[in-house]
Every structure is written in structure tokens, then in C-alpha cells.
Amino acid sequence: MLNRRKSPRRKMVLSVKVSVDKITHVAHTVDITSTGARINCAHLMQVQPGTIIVVQRGSRKAGFRVQWIRQLGPDEQQIGIESLEPQSNFWGIDLSDEFEAKKDMQRLMTALSHESKPVM
């Protein structure tokens, strides 16, 4: 399976408010990226892929597009969202360090794998 994700996910449960057509719902993230998130929300019946929603985290608000929806139960959905205008540090969490650390670890593993190969 190809990884279409633009940036790595970070498991993070954060309280957010999701507004659709001027109706606000309380929700929480499951994981976040610098450009989107996976969110659990109850009673969010009006959304379909492509729906534009407003997500509020603290005093920050931003528009997001619903990319996919997964029904978890009769009254609970999980949605994947992508930012319409990425903002630096929208979630209030610095995600850059983790991304750089993963790249460094990949470089190290690649270097170690080349060193461990026998020379013929």
C-alpha cells in the first residue's frame, strides 16, 4: 500500500470544536499532522467527504476539508481532515522535531545496513 500522507502522524488526543453550517460540536483528535488530523466526533451527521468545516483549538480557528469518514457507532464518526490553509503550529504542538528525528533515524538505519553487508 502506498503511503499518501504528506507528513507523519502523531498520536495526540486534543479537545477541539468542529463547526458545520454554524452548528458546533465538541470533538477530540486521535492523531495530528502539520496539515490535518483524524478526529472522533459524536452526532456529526451533516458531513461528507469534501465538506468544509471549521476546527477550533483554543483561540485558533481554521478551515479544513473532510477527506474521509468512518462510522464508529450509531452516533459516532471518525473523520480525516486536511487543512485548507496550513498554519504553523495550529495544534499548539511542535511537530517539526519528531519529523526531523525520524529522518535522522532513517539515515542512521540506512548507513548501518550498508555497513553490515559483506563485501564480496
FIVEX-476942 format. One record per residue (C-alpha): residue in three letters; y, x, z. Coordinates in steps of 0.1 Angstrom, whole numbers, plus 5000, padded with zeros to 4 digits. Each point is the difference from the previous one (the first is absolute). Layout:
BEGIN
resn: ALA; Y: Y; X: X; Z: Z
...
//
This chain:
BEGIN
resn: MET; Y: 5000; X: 5000; Z: 5000
resn: LEU; Y: 5034; X: 5014; Z: 4990
resn: ASN; Y: 5026; X: 5003; Z: 5028
resn: ARG; Y: 5031; X: 4982; Z: 4987
resn: ARG; Y: 5019; X: 5005; Z: 5033
resn: LYS; Y: 5033; X: 5018; Z: 4995
resn: SER; Y: 5001; X: 5013; Z: 5035
resn: PRO; Y: 4975; X: 5004; Z: 5029
resn: ARG; Y: 4994; X: 4972; Z: 5024
resn: ARG; Y: 5006; X: 5004; Z: 5037
resn: LYS; Y: 4983; X: 4976; Z: 5024
resn: MET; Y: 5029; X: 4985; Z: 5020
resn: VAL; Y: 5004; X: 4967; Z: 5018
resn: LEU; Y: 5037; X: 4990; Z: 4999
resn: SER; Y: 5016; X: 4966; Z: 5007
resn: VAL; Y: 5019; X: 4987; Z: 4970
resn: LYS; Y: 5015; X: 4967; Z: 4989
resn: VAL; Y: 4991; X: 4988; Z: 4965
resn: SER; Y: 5024; X: 4975; Z: 4983
resn: VAL; Y: 4990; X: 4979; Z: 4970
resn: ASP; Y: 5024; X: 4973; Z: 4987
resn: LYS; Y: 5021; X: 5003; Z: 5032
resn: ILE; Y: 4970; X: 4993; Z: 5022
resn: THR; Y: 4993; X: 5029; Z: 5024
resn: HIS; Y: 4965; X: 5009; Z: 5013
resn: VAL; Y: 4990; X: 5025; Z: 5027
resn: ALA; Y: 4975; X: 5025; Z: 4987
resn: HIS; Y: 4988; X: 5036; Z: 5005
resn: THR; Y: 4991; X: 5029; Z: 4978
resn: VAL; Y: 4964; X: 5014; Z: 4998
resn: ASP; Y: 5010; X: 5031; Z: 4982
resn: ILE; Y: 5032; X: 5013; Z: 4984
resn: THR; Y: 5011; X: 5024; Z: 4972
resn: SER; Y: 5035; X: 5012; Z: 4991
resn: THR; Y: 5000; X: 4973; Z: 4972
resn: GLY; Y: 4981; X: 4971; Z: 5015
resn: ALA; Y: 4976; X: 4986; Z: 5025
resn: ARG; Y: 4970; X: 4978; Z: 5008
resn: ILE; Y: 5011; X: 4971; Z: 5022
resn: ASN; Y: 4981; X: 4973; Z: 5020
resn: CYS; Y: 5018; X: 4967; Z: 5003
resn: ALA; Y: 4990; X: 4965; Z: 5011
resn: HIS; Y: 5011; X: 4969; Z: 4981
resn: LEU; Y: 5015; X: 5018; Z: 4970
resn: MET; Y: 4989; X: 4975; Z: 4974
resn: GLN; Y: 5028; X: 5002; Z: 4975
resn: VAL; Y: 4993; X: 5035; Z: 4987
resn: GLN; Y: 4981; X: 5011; Z: 4969
resn: PRO; Y: 4999; X: 5034; Z: 4983
resn: GLY; Y: 5034; X: 5007; Z: 4986
resn: THR; Y: 5018; X: 4980; Z: 5026
resn: ILE; Y: 5032; X: 5017; Z: 5013
resn: ILE; Y: 5002; X: 5001; Z: 5039
resn: VAL; Y: 5024; X: 5015; Z: 5025
resn: VAL; Y: 4986; X: 5021; Z: 5027
resn: GLN; Y: 5019; X: 5008; Z: 5032
resn: ARG; Y: 4992; X: 5029; Z: 5023
resn: GLY; Y: 5025; X: 5001; Z: 5028
resn: SER; Y: 5034; X: 4998; Z: 4984
resn: ARG; Y: 4988; X: 5012; Z: 4966
resn: LYS; Y: 4993; X: 4975; Z: 4972
resn: ALA; Y: 4986; X: 5006; Z: 4966
resn: GLY; Y: 4985; X: 4982; Z: 4970
resn: PHE; Y: 4963; X: 5004; Z: 4992
resn: ARG; Y: 4977; X: 4987; Z: 4973
resn: VAL; Y: 4967; X: 4986; Z: 5010
resn: GLN; Y: 4973; X: 5020; Z: 4981
resn: TRP; Y: 4969; X: 4983; Z: 5013
resn: ILE; Y: 4988; X: 4974; Z: 5025
resn: ARG; Y: 4968; X: 4999; Z: 5021
resn: GLN; Y: 4991; X: 4968; Z: 5019
resn: LEU; Y: 4987; X: 5011; Z: 5035
resn: GLY; Y: 4996; X: 4965; Z: 5014
resn: PRO; Y: 5012; X: 4965; Z: 4996
resn: ASP; Y: 5035; X: 5008; Z: 5013
resn: GLU; Y: 5002; X: 5038; Z: 4996
resn: GLN; Y: 5006; X: 5022; Z: 4970
resn: GLN; Y: 5003; X: 5037; Z: 4993
resn: ILE; Y: 5025; X: 5010; Z: 4973
resn: GLY; Y: 5007; X: 5033; Z: 4982
resn: ILE; Y: 5037; X: 5005; Z: 4994
resn: GLU; Y: 5020; X: 5025; Z: 4980
resn: SER; Y: 5037; X: 5007; Z: 5006
resn: LEU; Y: 5024; X: 4989; Z: 4973
resn: GLU; Y: 5025; X: 5027; Z: 5010
resn: PRO; Y: 4984; X: 5027; Z: 5022
resn: GLN; Y: 5021; X: 5010; Z: 5029
resn: SER; Y: 4996; X: 5032; Z: 5019
resn: ASN; Y: 4983; X: 4994; Z: 5034
resn: PHE; Y: 5000; X: 4961; Z: 4997
resn: TRP; Y: 4971; X: 4998; Z: 5025
resn: GLY; Y: 5017; X: 5023; Z: 5025
resn: ILE; Y: 4971; X: 5024; Z: 4997
resn: ASP; Y: 5002; X: 5034; Z: 4983
resn: LEU; Y: 4972; X: 5000; Z: 4974
resn: SER; Y: 5009; X: 5032; Z: 4983
resn: ASP; Y: 4984; X: 5024; Z: 5025
resn: GLU; Y: 4966; X: 4983; Z: 4996
resn: PHE; Y: 5001; X: 5002; Z: 4962
resn: GLU; Y: 5009; X: 5037; Z: 5001
resn: ALA; Y: 4973; X: 5007; Z: 5025
resn: LYS; Y: 4974; X: 4983; Z: 4978
resn: LYS; Y: 5012; X: 5021; Z: 4970
resn: ASP; Y: 4997; X: 5032; Z: 5021
resn: MET; Y: 4965; X: 4990; Z: 5011
resn: GLN; Y: 4990; X: 4994; Z: 4964
resn: ARG; Y: 5013; X: 5034; Z: 4990
resn: LEU; Y: 4981; X: 5017; Z: 5028
resn: MET; Y: 4968; X: 4982; Z: 4992
resn: THR; Y: 5003; X: 5009; Z: 4963
resn: ALA; Y: 5006; X: 5036; Z: 5009
resn: LEU; Y: 4971; X: 5001; Z: 5024
resn: SER; Y: 4976; X: 4984; Z: 4975
resn: HIS; Y: 5009; X: 5027; Z: 4974
resn: GLU; Y: 4994; X: 5028; Z: 5025
resn: SER; Y: 4966; X: 4987; Z: 5010
resn: LYS; Y: 4986; X: 4999; Z: 4965
resn: PRO; Y: 4977; X: 5030; Z: 4993
resn: VAL; Y: 5011; X: 5024; Z: 4973
resn: MET; Y: 4974; X: 5005; Z: 4972
//
